[in-house]
Amino acid sequence: MSDRLDKSVRWWPQATFDWVPSDQVARALAARVHANDLALTEPSRLAEALGIRLRRQVLSGGFQALLIPGVNPRFEIVCDPRASDMRSASFRVAHEIAHTTFYRWDERIPVRTRSASRAEEMFCDSFAVALIDLKEPRTAAS
């Protein structure tokens, strides 16, 4: 619900994707984050503004991070602390944030608008890469 969002992110999609948008839309969404508030290109700050709780916990089953819908908070992202580096941890948080665009936020507990798919995973990866690249632009030598 938008009343739980920081005013800087009231524009974040809260029920728009019942289909998987293109890679271009993922990059445009990351650019919108960048244009609205440069500080929010840090995934943990974006999560905080969206009212998403972050928690570290060793995960099993090959999971590196999970998005868990709930009542309060609306979402929680659980990341395995065994990340190889901060960029990897930031990528996982940004990736899970992108998954929230496939939920209806207006329900008591957010509800998925579609079944998970490989296309959705690719969209979330594209958003995470774009968000991190906007935060840490690569030089020509990179």
C-alpha positions in Angstrom: 0.0 0.0 0.0 1.3 3.4 -0.9 0.7 4.8 2.6 3.5 2.6 3.8 6.0 3.8 1.2 8.5 6.5 1.7 7.3 9.5 -0.3 10.4 9.3 -2.5 9.2 6.0 -4.0 5.4 6.4 -4.3 5.9 6.0 -8.1 7.2 2.3 -7.7 4.9 -0.2 -9.5 2.6 -1.9 -7.1 0.5 -4.1 -9.3 1.4 -3.4 -12.9 3.1 -6.5 -14.2 0.8 -9.5 -14.8 3.1 -10.2 -17.8 6.9 -10.1 -18.0 8.1 -6.8 -19.5 11.1 -6.5 -21.7 14.7 -6.0 -20.7 14.3 -2.4 -21.8 11.5 -1.8 -19.2 13.8 -3.2 -16.5 16.5 -0.8 -17.5 13.9 2.1 -17.6 12.7 1.2 -14.1 16.3 1.3 -12.8 16.8 4.7 -14.6 13.6 6.0 -12.9 15.0 5.0 -9.5 18.2 6.9 -10.4 16.3 9.9 -11.7 14.1 10.2 -8.6 16.8 9.8 -5.9 20.4 8.9 -6.6 20.7 7.5 -3.0 18.1 4.9 -3.8 20.4 3.3 -6.4 21.9 1.5 -3.4 19.6 -1.5 -3.2 19.4 -1.6 0.6 18.3 2.1 0.7 15.7 1.4 -2.0 14.4 -1.6 0.0 14.2 0.6 3.1 12.2 3.3 1.2 9.8 0.6 -0.1 9.3 -0.7 3.4 11.0 -4.0 2.7 12.8 -5.5 5.6 16.3 -7.1 4.9 17.4 -10.0 6.9 20.6 -12.2 6.7 20.2 -15.9 7.2 22.0 -19.0 5.9 19.7 -20.5 3.2 19.5 -24.0 1.9 18.3 -25.5 -1.3 20.7 -23.4 -3.4 18.9 -20.2 -2.7 21.0 -17.0 -2.4 18.1 -14.8 -1.5 14.3 -15.0 -1.1 11.5 -12.5 -1.3 8.8 -13.2 1.3 5.5 -11.4 1.2 3.9 -10.6 4.5 1.6 -8.3 6.4 4.0 -6.0 8.3 6.4 -5.5 6.5 4.8 -6.0 3.1 7.9 -7.9 2.0 11.0 -9.2 3.6 14.2 -10.1 1.6 16.3 -12.8 3.2 19.9 -13.0 1.9 22.4 -15.7 2.6 25.3 -13.9 4.2 27.8 -16.1 2.4 27.9 -13.6 -0.5 31.3 -13.4 -2.1 31.3 -9.6 -2.1 29.2 -6.6 -1.5 28.4 -6.2 -5.2 27.0 -9.7 -5.2 24.9 -8.9 -2.1 23.6 -5.7 -3.7 22.7 -7.5 -6.9 20.7 -10.1 -4.9 18.8 -7.4 -3.0 18.0 -5.5 -6.2 17.0 -8.7 -8.0 14.5 -9.5 -5.2 13.2 -5.9 -5.2 12.4 -6.3 -8.9 10.2 -9.4 -8.0 7.9 -7.1 -6.0 6.7 -5.7 -9.4 4.9 -9.0 -9.9 2.8 -8.7 -6.8 -0.4 -6.8 -6.1 0.5 -4.6 -3.1 -3.1 -3.7 -2.3 -4.0 -7.0 -0.7 -3.5 -7.6 3.1 -0.6 -9.9 2.1 0.8 -9.1 -1.4 -0.4 -11.6 -4.0 1.6 -12.7 -7.1 0.0 -11.5 -10.4 1.5 -14.5 -12.4 3.4 -17.7 -11.9 7.2 -17.4 -11.6 9.1 -18.0 -14.8 12.5 -17.9 -16.4 11.5 -14.7 -18.1 10.7 -13.1 -14.8 14.1 -14.1 -13.5 15.8 -12.5 -16.5 13.7 -9.3 -16.0 14.9 -9.1 -12.3 18.5 -9.8 -13.3 18.3 -7.0 -15.9 16.9 -4.5 -13.3 19.5 -5.4 -10.8 22.4 -5.1 -13.3 21.0 -1.7 -14.5 20.5 -0.4 -11.0 24.0 -1.3 -9.9 25.6 0.0 -13.1 23.8 3.4 -12.5 25.2 3.4 -9.0 28.7 2.3 -10.0 29.3 3.4 -13.7 31.9 1.3 -15.4 34.9 3.0 -17.0 36.0 2.2 -20.6 38.7 -0.1 -19.1 36.1 -2.2 -17.2 
